[in-house]
């Protein structure tokens, strides 16, 4: 029996959380092949903090775009509009405005707009913006009639709302990444016609593990270092106790933020994870599996480092700035502001284009809507089938900016030099020592000369502290000490799903492609990704 994904999506109702993030925007055009269904997309318009994130943001925006492009007869897509830590309350009108500004009016929807011309407005009307908050019970949907409608109509839930900062405040990371996942699962249980739940996680829930990482689920309370059992409610209680203590001594907002960030990193490292993000995402996986009924199919997608589009809706699309760390390095090198690259040259840099991630999401939705398919974990990356090394990327970046020099503010091309590579944390610390010494000298000079050098000292001290903090956060990813310097993510389940879809008649070569072996990394980065990053930076 064939698997017709486009037909499957017809007349479906889908809920998507996180849909205005990077990945979320792309999926919208793919959804057109699922006609007349209702889909819930959570976090579709959520802003993402990428400045401290090496890892992928949630994928719903691109997901929303593709769904609408391939299946204009989808019944409805509930798109969650989140306002985390900024404006808690948001009405329907404000949510609709954000949907148009952050999704529909963007260049990302240009292909969809051209293909469907006069019907474009009627297609995007299938999007129903919902002011909500995954950190709350019932996802923050306070209107009982609306909740009842959603529980009746939703066929599929795509849960991708997340905060991706490595050092996020522990209260925020727990609320969104962990208890947000629990609330989505509980909401799914109330949906009487639900076909499946797609939960977006990250491959880096594996923490500091190296070698072959299997597509295995966490058991409730499991820790990476096996030191003790992980109790999610205990973690929440620790946050509440710390907050009460801080309030009692009238701590400033800055002091509260610092204390909660510190707590998150301490708890992560206690249990074997390198940072708050990966700990809370791992606990989120545990919560989803624990609170979801056994008769509701579940697919957990763990993607690696997500990069710009490979093909659809056009090559090189990347959402906004600030860029992720990998792109920041490339931009600063091209501008002549970076002389050193950090990381072991032979380490594997596991990247995957965002449109391939979206295709995995869509195929998984159709495959897991069949109740006979058991719950699965899917690694989506390239390290197993088509690895890219750090040295490869360094050569590509150097070659690109030599052939396509950055034009500075004076209209002159920037000549880049071959960068030096620091392949260990020890070499980085040795390099930083001279700047720490210089900072101390400026501090003494400033006190001697009546504060004359105070500005220079403060600026240098800030930059040194930030560099050290970032190096410590990223140490597990760029200075791994194992015999295999990087995790290799086994993708047996993902490739089996691809083969199953292909054998069932699904076009996995040009429509739902996600095999990284089809890519030429050098061509992709030089023709698509780097030009897209440069263009996005210059137009930010």
ZICOR-V807065 format. One record per residue. N is the residue number from 1. PSI is psi in radians with two decimals (999 if undefined). D_FIRST is the distance of its C-alpha to the first C-alpha in Angstrom with 1 decimal. Layout:
((N,PSI,D_FIRST) (N,PSI,D_FIRST))
This chain:
((1,2.29,0.0) (2,2.79,3.8) (3,1.84,6.8) (4,1.72,9.6) (5,-0.72,12.6) (6,-0.77,15.1) (7,-0.65,13.7) (8,-0.67,13.3) (9,-0.28,17.0) (10,2.31,18.2) (11,0.40,20.8) (12,2.61,20.7) (13,2.17,24.0) (14,2.35,24.6) (15,2.23,27.8) (16,2.16,28.9) (17,2.37,31.9) (18,0.34,33.7) (19,-0.15,32.4) (20,0.22,35.6) (21,-3.08,35.7) (22,-1.04,34.8) (23,-0.65,31.0) (24,-0.67,30.7) (25,-0.54,31.9) (26,-0.64,29.4) (27,-0.40,26.3) (28,-0.69,27.5) (29,-0.39,26.7) (30,-0.39,23.1) (31,-0.22,22.4) (32,-0.30,22.5) (33,-0.13,18.9) (34,1.47,18.3) (35,2.47,19.9) (36,0.18,22.0) (37,2.94,21.3) (38,2.19,24.3) (39,2.36,24.6) (40,2.07,27.6) (41,2.05,28.9) (42,2.34,31.9) (43,0.43,34.7) (44,-0.48,33.6) (45,0.25,37.2) (46,2.35,38.8) (47,2.57,41.2) (48,2.44,40.8) (49,1.77,43.6) (50,-0.20,42.9) (51,-0.50,46.5) (52,0.40,46.2) (53,2.05,42.5) (54,-0.36,41.1) (55,2.98,37.7) (56,2.55,35.0) (57,2.91,35.4) (58,2.66,32.5) (59,0.23,29.9) (60,-0.55,29.4) (61,-0.87,31.3) (62,-0.59,29.4) (63,-0.79,26.2) (64,-0.76,27.5) (65,-0.80,28.4) (66,-0.67,25.0) (67,-0.79,23.1) (68,-0.53,25.5) (69,-0.68,25.4) (70,-0.34,21.7) (71,1.48,21.2) (72,-0.23,24.5) (73,0.36,23.0) (74,2.50,22.7) (75,-0.91,24.8) (76,2.59,27.2) (77,1.92,27.8) (78,2.12,30.6) (79,2.02,32.4) (80,2.27,35.0) (81,1.91,38.3) (82,2.59,40.2) (83,1.17,43.9) (84,2.17,44.4) (85,0.16,48.1) (86,-1.36,49.2) (87,1.80,49.0) (88,-0.75,47.7) (89,2.37,47.8) (90,2.25,45.9) (91,3.06,45.6) (92,-0.69,42.8) (93,-0.77,44.8) (94,-0.66,45.3) (95,-0.71,41.6) (96,-0.70,40.7) (97,-0.75,43.2) (98,-0.65,41.9) (99,-0.77,38.4) (100,-0.75,39.7) (101,-0.67,42.0) (102,-0.16,39.7) (103,-1.24,36.4) (104,-0.64,36.5) (105,-0.02,39.7) (106,2.78,38.9) (107,-0.51,38.2) (108,-0.59,34.8) (109,0.16,33.8) (110,-0.75,35.5) (111,-0.77,32.4) (112,-0.73,30.7) (113,-0.71,34.1) (114,-0.76,34.3) (115,-0.62,30.8) (116,-0.09,31.1) (117,-1.92,34.8) (118,-0.40,36.0) (119,0.00,32.9) (120,-0.84,33.3) (121,-0.68,35.4) (122,-0.50,33.1) (123,-0.84,30.2) (124,-0.27,32.2) (125,-0.24,33.4) (126,-0.31,30.1) (127,2.18,31.6) (128,1.76,33.6) (129,2.32,36.1) (130,2.02,37.0) (131,2.11,40.2) (132,3.11,39.3) (133,1.96,40.0) (134,-0.30,37.7) (135,-0.07,40.8) (136,2.74,41.5) (137,2.54,40.3) (138,0.41,37.8) (139,0.40,37.3) (140,0.22,40.7) (141,1.79,39.4) (142,-0.37,42.5) (143,1.97,41.8) (144,-0.70,40.7) (145,-0.70,39.2) (146,-0.75,37.1) (147,-0.77,35.9) (148,-0.70,35.0) (149,-0.79,33.1) (150,-0.74,31.1) (151,-0.53,30.4) (152,-0.68,29.0) (153,-0.48,26.9) (154,2.27,25.6) (155,-0.65,21.9) (156,2.47,22.1) (157,2.24,25.2) (158,1.91,25.9) (159,1.80,29.0) (160,0.07,30.9) (161,2.30,34.5) (162,2.74,36.8) (163,2.24,40.2) (164,0.15,40.0) (165,2.33,43.7) (166,-0.66,44.5) (167,0.71,47.7) (168,2.68,46.8) (169,2.38,49.0) (170,-0.59,47.8) (171,-0.72,47.9) (172,-0.81,45.6) (173,-0.72,43.2) (174,-0.77,42.9) (175,-0.74,42.5) (176,-0.95,39.8) (177,-0.54,37.8) (178,-1.11,38.2) (179,-0.42,39.0) (180,-0.72,37.0) (181,-0.68,33.9) (182,-0.79,35.1) (183,-0.63,35.6) (184,-0.77,32.1) (185,-0.75,30.6) (186,-0.63,33.0) (187,-0.70,32.1) (188,-0.65,28.4) (189,-0.52,29.2) (190,-0.22,30.9) (191,1.95,27.8) (192,-0.39,26.5) (193,0.30,23.1) (194,2.37,22.4) (195,-0.60,18.9) (196,2.84,20.1) (197,2.22,23.2) (198,2.01,23.4) (199,2.17,26.8) (200,2.07,28.4) (201,-2.63,30.8) (202,2.53,32.4) (203,-0.38,32.2) (204,0.24,36.0) (205,-0.16,35.9) (206,-0.15,36.6) (207,-2.29,40.2) (208,0.14,42.4) (209,2.50,40.2) (210,3.05,39.8) (211,-2.77,37.9) (212,2.10,34.2) (213,2.04,32.9) (214,2.77,30.0) (215,1.15,27.2) (216,2.53,28.8) (217,2.69,29.5) (218,2.54,33.1) (219,2.71,34.5) (220,2.19,36.7) (221,0.01,40.2) (222,2.46,39.3) (223,2.78,41.6) (224,-0.55,41.4) (225,0.01,44.9) (226,0.38,44.6) (227,-0.65,48.1) (228,2.92,47.6) (229,2.46,45.0) (230,2.11,43.8) (231,1.92,44.5) (232,-0.71,43.0) (233,-0.58,45.5) (234,-0.68,48.3) (235,-0.73,47.4) (236,-0.72,47.6) (237,-0.67,50.9) (238,-0.70,52.4) (239,-0.80,51.6) (240,-0.71,53.3) (241,-0.72,56.3) (242,-0.72,56.7) (243,-0.75,56.5) (244,-0.73,59.1) (245,-0.74,61.4) (246,-0.67,61.1) (247,-0.66,61.8) (248,-0.57,64.8) (249,0.33,66.4) (250,0.80,65.5) (251,2.55,63.5) (252,2.89,62.7) (253,-0.64,59.1) (254,-0.75,59.3) (255,-0.68,60.4) (256,-0.79,57.6) (257,-0.81,55.0) (258,-0.78,56.4) (259,-0.71,56.6) (260,-0.57,53.0) (261,-0.74,51.7) (262,-0.74,53.8) (263,-0.77,52.5) (264,-0.80,48.9) (265,-0.66,49.5) (266,-0.80,51.6) (267,-0.66,49.0) (268,-0.85,46.3) (269,-0.53,48.4) (270,-0.68,49.5) (271,-0.01,46.0) (272,0.05,45.0) (273,2.64,43.4) (274,-0.32,45.2) (275,2.97,45.1) (276,-0.68,44.5) (277,-0.93,41.3) (278,-0.60,39.4) (279,-0.88,40.9) (280,-0.52,40.0) (281,-0.65,36.4) (282,-0.77,36.0) (283,-0.58,37.5) (284,-0.73,35.1) (285,-0.76,32.1) (286,-0.75,33.9) (287,-0.73,34.5) (288,-0.85,30.9) (289,-0.55,29.6) (290,-0.64,32.7) (291,-0.09,32.6) (292,2.38,28.9) (293,2.58,27.7) (294,-0.42,25.4) (295,0.04,22.8) (296,1.98,22.4) (297,2.44,20.0) (298,2.31,22.1) (299,2.20,21.7) (300,2.07,25.1) (301,2.09,25.4) (302,1.78,28.5) (303,2.79,29.4) (304,-2.45,32.4) (305,2.04,34.9) (306,2.31,33.3) (307,-3.07,34.8) (308,2.95,34.7) (309,2.50,31.7) (310,-0.75,30.7) (311,-0.84,29.4) (312,2.57,28.4) (313,-0.26,29.7) (314,2.70,32.5) (315,2.48,33.7) (316,0.14,36.3) (317,2.29,35.9) (318,2.45,37.4) (319,1.86,38.5) (320,-3.03,42.2) (321,2.77,44.9) (322,2.61,46.3) (323,2.88,44.0) (324,2.90,42.5) (325,-0.76,44.8) (326,-0.72,43.4) (327,-0.58,43.9) (328,-0.71,47.4) (329,-0.79,48.5) (330,-0.79,47.4) (331,-0.81,49.2) (332,-0.57,52.4) (333,-0.80,52.5) (334,-0.55,52.2) (335,0.02,55.0) (336,0.34,57.2) (337,0.10,57.3) (338,2.15,55.7) (339,-0.28,57.3) (340,2.50,55.3) (341,2.39,51.7) (342,2.32,50.9) (343,2.66,48.5) (344,2.24,48.1) (345,-0.58,47.4) (346,0.03,44.9) (347,2.58,43.0) (348,2.24,39.3) (349,1.80,38.6) (350,1.84,34.9) (351,2.75,33.9) (352,2.28,30.7) (353,2.55,30.5) (354,-0.59,29.7) (355,-0.48,27.0) (356,-0.66,25.0) (357,-0.76,25.5) (358,-0.72,24.2) (359,-0.67,21.0) (360,-0.74,20.4) (361,-0.81,21.2) (362,-0.75,18.7) (363,-0.73,15.7) (364,-0.65,16.9) (365,-0.82,17.1) (366,-0.73,13.5) (367,-0.75,12.4) (368,-0.10,15.2) (369,-0.26,14.7) (370,2.00,12.4) (371,-0.34,15.3) (372,-0.29,14.1) (373,2.20,14.8) (374,2.91,18.5) (375,2.48,21.1) (376,2.66,21.5) (377,2.36,24.2) (378,2.04,23.5) (379,2.28,26.3) (380,1.78,26.2) (381,-2.87,29.0) (382,-0.13,30.2) (383,-0.51,32.6) (384,-0.72,30.3) (385,-0.54,28.8) (386,1.20,31.3) (387,2.55,34.5) (388,2.23,37.3) (389,2.81,40.7) (390,-0.67,43.4) (391,-0.69,45.6) (392,-0.84,43.0) (393,-0.70,42.8) (394,-0.79,46.6) (395,-0.70,47.0) (396,-0.80,44.6) (397,-0.79,46.4) (398,-0.80,49.8) (399,-0.72,48.9) (400,-0.85,47.4) (401,-0.28,50.5) (402,-0.69,52.8) (403,-0.45,51.1) (404,1.22,50.6) (405,2.53,53.6) (406,2.41,53.8) (407,2.08,56.4) (408,-3.06,58.7) (409,-0.40,60.7) (410,0.06,63.4) (411,0.23,61.1) (412,2.51,61.4) (413,2.47,58.6) (414,2.17,58.3) (415,2.08,58.7) (416,2.60,56.7) (417,2.82,57.8) (418,2.14,55.9) (419,2.67,55.1) (420,2.60,56.3) (421,2.23,53.9) (422,1.92,54.6) (423,0.16,52.4) (424,2.78,53.6) (425,-0.57,54.7) (426,-0.74,58.1) (427,-0.58,58.5) (428,-0.81,57.4) (429,-0.67,60.0) (430,-0.71,62.7) (431,-0.65,61.9) (432,-0.42,62.1) (433,-0.70,65.4) (434,-0.57,67.5) (435,-0.60,66.1) (436,-0.74,66.8) (437,-0.74,70.3) (438,-0.68,70.7) (439,-0.73,69.6) (440,-0.69,72.3) (441,-0.75,74.9) (442,-0.62,74.1) (443,-0.77,74.4) (444,-0.80,77.9) (445,-0.67,78.9) (446,-0.71,77.8) (447,-0.58,80.0) (448,-0.70,82.9) (449,0.56,82.7) (450,0.64,82.3) (451,0.21,78.5) (452,-0.64,78.5) (453,0.26,75.4) (454,-0.72,73.6) (455,-0.79,71.0) (456,-0.73,70.2) (457,-0.80,70.1) (458,-0.73,67.7) (459,-0.80,65.3) (460,-0.74,65.3) (461,-0.71,65.0) (462,-0.77,62.0) (463,-0.72,60.2) (464,-0.80,61.0) (465,-0.69,59.8) (466,-0.75,56.5) (467,-0.76,56.0) (468,-0.75,56.6) (469,-0.75,54.4) (470,-0.73,51.5) (471,-0.69,52.0) (472,-0.68,52.0) (473,-0.69,48.8) (474,0.00,47.0) (475,-0.77,48.6) (476,-0.38,45.7) (477,-0.46,43.5) (478,-0.26,46.0) (479,0.67,48.4) (480,2.49,46.2) (481,0.10,48.3) (482,2.96,45.8) (483,-0.55,45.4) (484,2.05,42.2) (485,-0.05,43.4) (486,2.59,40.2) (487,2.47,37.1) (488,1.97,34.2) (489,1.93,31.0) (490,2.30,28.4) (491,0.62,24.9) (492,-0.82,22.7) (493,-0.73,20.5) (494,-0.79,20.3) (495,-0.57,19.5) (496,-0.72,16.9) (497,-0.72,15.2) (498,-0.80,15.7) (499,-0.70,14.3) (500,-0.78,11.1) (501,-0.76,10.8) (502,-0.77,12.0) (503,-0.29,9.6) (504,0.14,6.7) (505,0.08,9.1) (506,2.36,11.5) (507,1.61,15.1) (508,0.12,16.8) (509,-0.68,19.8) (510,-0.33,21.4) (511,-0.93,19.7) (512,0.87,18.5) (513,2.40,20.8) (514,0.37,22.3) (515,1.96,23.2) (516,-0.26,27.1) (517,-0.25,27.6) (518,-0.13,27.2) (519,2.54,30.5) (520,1.85,34.1) (521,-0.77,35.9) (522,-0.80,39.2) (523,-0.74,37.9) (524,-0.86,36.0) (525,-0.69,39.0) (526,-0.58,41.5) (527,-0.43,39.7) (528,-1.10,37.7) (529,-0.96,38.5) (530,-0.76,42.2) (531,-0.66,43.0) (532,-0.71,40.9) (533,-0.79,42.8) (534,-0.79,46.2) (535,-0.75,45.4) (536,-0.67,44.4) (537,-0.76,47.5) (538,-0.35,49.9) (539,0.22,48.5) (540,999,48.4))
